[in-house]
Amino acid sequence: MTQDSKTIQGRTGPWEIVLGLEVHAQVASKSKLFSGAAVGFGAGPNEQVSLVDAAMPGMLPVLNRFCVEQAVKTGLGLKAQINLKSRFDRKNYFYPDLPQGYQISQFDQPIVGEGVVTVERDDGTTFDVRIERLHLEQDAGKSLHDQDPNATYVDLNRAGTALMEIVSKPDMRTSEEAAAYVKKLRTILVYLGTCDGDMEKGNLRADVNVSVCRPGDYEKFRETGSFKHLGTRCEIKNVNSYRYIQQAIEYEARRQIEILEDGGVIDQETRLFDPTKLETRSMRSKEEAHDYRYFPDPDLLPLVLDAAWVKQIEETLPELPDAKKARLQSQYGLSAYDAGVLIIESDRADYFEAAAKGRDAKLVANWVTNELLAKLSAGGHEIANSPLPSSDIAQLVELIENGTISSKIAKEVFEHMWAGEGRPAEIVEKRGLVQINDTGAIEKAIDDLIAGNPDKAEAVKDKPQALGWFVGQVMKATGGKANPGTVNALLRQKLGVAE
């Protein structure tokens, strides 16, 4: 299946994928959702566990106000409805690392209702993903199976950590769209400061719901809202990278199509993705809401928000990715592509804007999105801790703008900058890289070249494209320091080549 096609060809005809995602985002908070225990990565087993997290008798949960604020902020960033009244429920199920025997979550009255996220595909086109809900819930602990061949150990450090579960409508139709949606969602959350987006640590992970149907059935679903038009879905749990999301979807869709074309039926179940074998495997039958026996948590009052407080939170929202992209395009004249690359991280956009003050913004964007990001990626750096400050890129561009160095020499200067040899102007001075703008010196190099190659000079009149050879030779003779524009102009004049 190609990115621009929603159709997979099977033995019995075409099929289409239908995708909905449940993204679990760990709330950026120093303490847990219902206790004062610390939240952090790298602590020893069970070092960040309170009596509440361990579900000791008589311990009562106390709601973390900051986590509520973070959820509201996220809802506003997703252009979603903030429900001024919501409640917490007990979701009952047994798991060894869930000490209470239930999870405190939200069921039919979540804190955030419907919203929408606009996502851009690789080809520049966009699509909307409707958000069904966002609710707060506590995370479970972690079972460790590799510590002892005869026992499973339980680490409750993660138990009680605040999660936002963001549930989408089944609006995605390709694996590329699903990955693009998670990227966009991650960018929004990081901009808001409500989740650090670290997928490697599991702080952002997705449950991917996959089903397949025949062409036309999805349109019937959108018209009627009836899920009978869609195939039976399977949920792939806890996928924590964009690549794995795509691979899991593509394998699972093919698996379902093969079963259906062989006359079988799809079991609604929860599956896991094996990134080594690049396949999904059954984990358990898929539970329905009634299996969890939801009921209001008797230890927690309904959550009632003040509209004025929500308004205050809204007024503190930062400039979000879509708005920033539009502004970078209009204010600096950037292409949609360059602006899109820069807004992926707010630190990138901030770096660019700092470097672009008073400079050629398009030229600055080229240096940031190409040379600088390539070096940072190769060195494992983030732009926030770039070895080169934005002022160095600004100075490099200034040297190009005022004719001190050529764009070609600038690349050499950049390499020296990256090696820690100093600021651009210092490097240019120390290494004698100042561009030659003296027409007399350039003219002499051209005259010597023409005198030594009369046949080639004559041939240029019939083949103007051969002028490039002369340009290259002059630049070589001047150590790459000659002003390219001056070289071109003088060569055309002396060789009689029209513009």
Residue pairs with C-beta under 8 A, 6 or more apart in sequence:
1 7
1 8
1 17
1 174
1 175
1 250
3 121
3 122
3 123
3 174
3 176
4 123
5 174
6 16
6 17
6 173
6 174
7 14
7 15
7 16
7 215
8 14
8 15
8 16
8 17
8 212
8 253
8 254
8 257
9 15
10 257
10 258
10 261
11 261
12 261
13 214
14 214
14 215
15 212
15 213
15 214
15 215
15 253
15 257
16 173
16 212
16 213
16 214
16 215
16 217
16 218
17 173
17 174
17 175
17 210
17 211
17 212
17 249
17 253
18 170
18 172
18 173
18 210
18 211
18 212
18 213
18 218
18 221
18 230
18 231
18 233
19 170
19 171
19 172
19 173
19 174
19 175
19 177
19 178
19 208
19 209
19 210
19 249
20 167
20 168
20 169
20 170
20 171
20 172
20 209
20 233
21 167
21 168
21 172
21 178
21 181
21 182
21 206
21 207
21 208
21 209
22 165
22 166
22 167
22 168
22 206
22 207
22 209
22 235
23 165
23 166
23 168
23 182
23 185
23 204
23 205
23 206
23 207
24 163
24 164
24 165
24 166
24 204
24 205
24 206
24 207
24 238
25 74
25 163
25 164
25 165
25 166
25 185
25 189
25 194
25 195
25 197
25 203
25 204
26 139
26 161
26 162
26 163
26 164
26 195
26 196
26 202
26 203
26 204
27 33
27 67
27 70
27 71
27 136
27 161
27 162
27 163
27 164
27 194
27 195
28 70
28 193
28 194
28 195
28 196
29 39
29 64
29 66
29 67
29 70
29 162
30 38
30 39
31 37
31 38
31 39
31 64
31 66
32 39
32 50
32 53
32 64
32 138
32 160
32 161
32 162
33 61
33 63
33 64
33 67
33 104
33 136
33 137
33 138
33 160
33 161
33 162
33 163
34 52
34 61
34 62
34 63
34 64
34 104
34 138
34 160
35 50
35 52
35 53
35 61
35 62
35 160
36 50
37 48
37 49
37 50
37 52
37 53
37 160
38 48
39 48
39 161
39 162
40 48
41 201
43 157
45 144
45 153
45 155
45 157
46 155
46 156
46 157
47 157
48 157
49 156
49 157
49 159
50 59
50 160
51 59
52 59
52 60
52 61
52 62
52 160
53 99
53 156
53 159
53 160
54 99
54 156
54 159
55 99
55 100
55 101
60 299
61 104
61 297
61 299
61 300
63 88
63 300
63 303
64 162
67 136
67 162
68 111
68 136
68 303
68 305
69 313
70 162
70 164
70 194
71 111
71 112
71 134
71 136
71 164
71 194
72 82
72 111
72 112
72 305
72 310
72 313
73 192
73 193
73 194
73 313
73 316
73 317
74 112
74 134
74 164
74 166
74 188
74 189
74 192
74 194
74 195
75 81
75 82
75 111
75 112
75 113
75 115
75 134
76 82
76 310
76 313
76 314
76 317
77 188
77 189
77 191
77 192
77 194
77 317
77 320
78 112
78 115
78 116
78 117
78 131
78 134
78 166
78 188
79 115
79 116
79 117
80 112
80 113
80 114
80 115
80 116
80 131
80 134
81 112
81 113
81 114
81 115
82 111
82 112
82 113
82 305
82 310
83 109
83 110
83 111
83 112
83 113
83 305
84 304
84 305
84 306
84 307
84 310
85 109
85 302
85 303
85 304
85 305
86 106
86 109
86 110
86 111
86 135
86 302
86 303
87 106
87 109
87 296
87 297
87 300
87 302
87 303
88 104
88 105
88 106
88 136
88 296
88 297
88 300
88 303
89 104
89 105
89 106
89 107
89 108
89 294
89 295
89 296
89 297
90 102
90 103
90 104
90 105
90 294
90 295
90 296
90 297
91 102
91 103
91 104
91 105
91 107
91 137
91 292
91 294
92 101
92 102
92 292
92 293
92 294
93 101
93 102
93 103
93 287
93 291
93 292
94 101
95 140
96 143
96 152
96 154
97 140
97 141
97 142
97 143
97 154
97 155
97 156
97 159
98 140
98 141
98 159
99 141
99 156
99 159
103 137
103 138
103 140
104 137
104 138
104 297
104 300
105 135
105 136
105 137
105 138
105 165
106 135
106 136
106 137
107 135
107 289
107 294
108 294
109 302
110 133
110 134
110 135
110 136
111 134
111 135
111 136
111 303
111 305
112 131
112 133
112 134
112 135
113 133
114 130
114 131
114 132
114 133
115 130
115 131
115 134
116 128
116 129
116 130
116 131
117 128
117 129
117 131
117 181
117 184
117 185
117 188
118 126
118 127
118 128
118 184
118 322
119 126
119 127
119 128
119 129
119 177
119 180
119 181
119 184
120 126
120 180
120 184
120 340
121 127
121 176
121 177
121 180
122 176
122 180
124 336
124 337
127 171
127 177
128 171
129 168
129 169
129 171
129 172
129 181
130 168
130 169
130 171
131 166
131 167
131 168
131 169
132 167
132 168
132 169
133 166
133 167
134 164
134 165
134 166
134 167
135 164
135 165
135 167
136 162
136 163
136 164
137 162
137 163
137 165
138 159
138 160
138 161
138 162
138 163
139 158
139 159
139 160
139 161
139 162
139 163
140 158
140 159
141 154
141 155
141 156
141 157
141 158
141 159
142 154
142 155
142 156
142 157
142 158
143 152
143 153
143 154
144 152
144 153
144 154
144 155
145 152
147 153
164 194
164 195
166 185
168 181
170 209
170 211
170 221
170 230
172 178
172 181
173 218
175 245
175 246
175 247
175 249
175 250
176 246
178 208
178 245
178 246
178 249
179 242
179 243
179 245
179 246
182 204
182 206
182 242
182 245
183 242
183 344
184 321
186 195
186 197
186 199
186 204
187 197
187 321
187 343
187 344
187 345
188 320
188 321
189 195
189 197
189 204
190 196
190 197
190 345
190 346
191 318
191 319
191 320
191 321
191 346
192 317
192 318
192 320
193 318
195 203
195 204
196 203
197 203
197 204
198 204
199 205
199 240
199 241
200 240
200 241
202 238
202 240
204 240
205 238
205 239
205 240
206 238
206 239
206 240
206 245
207 235
207 236
207 237
207 238
207 239
208 235
208 236
208 239
208 245
208 248
208 249
208 252
209 233
209 234
209 235
209 236
210 233
210 234
210 235
210 236
210 248
210 249
210 252
210 253
210 256
211 230
211 231
211 232
211 233
211 234
211 256
211 266
212 231
212 253
212 256
212 257
212 260
213 221
213 229
213 230
213 231
217 229
217 230
218 229
218 230
220 226
220 229
221 227
221 229
221 230
231 256
231 260
231 266
232 265
232 266
232 267
232 268
233 268
234 252
234 256
234 266
234 267
234 268
234 269
234 270
234 271
234 280
234 286
235 269
235 270
235 271
235 286
236 248
236 249
236 252
236 270
236 271
236 272
236 273
236 280
237 270
237 271
237 272
237 283
238 272
239 245
239 248
239 273
244 273
244 275
247 273
247 275
247 278
248 273
248 280
251 273
251 278
251 279
251 280
252 271
252 280
255 279
255 280
256 266
259 265
259 266
260 266
267 282
267 285
268 285
268 286
269 282
269 283
269 284
269 285
269 286
270 282
270 283
270 284
270 285
270 286
270 287
271 280
271 281
271 282
271 283
272 280
272 281
272 283
273 279
273 280
274 280
274 281
296 302
318 346
319 327
321 343
324 343
324 346
324 349
325 336
325 339
325 340
325 343
328 334
328 338
328 339
328 342
328 343
328 349
328 352
329 335
329 336
329 339
332 356
332 361
332 362
332 365
333 361
333 362
334 342
334 361
334 362
334 365
338 362
338 365
338 366
338 369
341 348
341 369
341 373
342 348
342 349
342 352
342 365
342 368
342 369
343 349
345 382
345 383
347 382
347 383
347 384
348 368
348 373
348 383
351 368
351 383
351 386
351 390
352 364
352 365
352 368
352 390
354 390
354 391
354 394
355 364
355 367
355 368
355 390
355 391
355 393
355 394
355 397
356 364
356 365
356 394
357 394
358 394
359 394
359 397
359 398
359 401
360 397
360 401
363 397
363 400
363 401
364 393
364 394
364 397
367 393
367 396
367 397
367 414
368 393
371 411
371 414
372 383
372 386
372 388
372 393
373 383
375 381
375 418
376 382
376 383
376 386
379 387
381 387
387 418
387 420
388 417
388 418
392 417
392 423
392 424
395 423
395 424
395 425
396 410
396 413
396 414
396 417
396 424
399 405
399 410
399 413
399 424
399 425
399 428
400 406
400 407
400 410
403 435
403 437
403 483
404 428
404 434
404 435
405 413
405 428
405 433
405 434
405 435
406 435
406 480
406 481
406 482
406 483
406 484
408 475
408 480
408 484
409 428
409 433
409 435
409 480
409 481
412 433
412 480
413 424
413 427
413 428
413 433
416 422
416 427
416 431
417 423
417 424
417 427
421 427
421 430
422 430
427 433
428 434
433 481
434 481
435 481
435 482
435 483
436 442
436 478
436 481
436 482
436 483
437 483
437 486
439 486
439 490
441 478
441 482
442 474
442 478
442 482
442 483
442 486
442 487
442 490
443 490
445 474
445 477
445 478
445 482
446 470
446 474
446 487
446 490
446 491
446 494
447 494
448 477
449 470
449 473
449 474
449 477
450 457
450 470
450 494
450 495
456 466
456 469
456 470
457 470
457 495
459 466
460 466
460 467
460 470
460 495
460 497
461 495
461 496
461 497
464 497
464 498
467 488
467 491
467 492
467 495
467 497
470 491
470 495
471 484
471 487
471 488
471 491
474 482
474 487
474 491
475 482
475 484
475 487
491 497
492 498
492 499
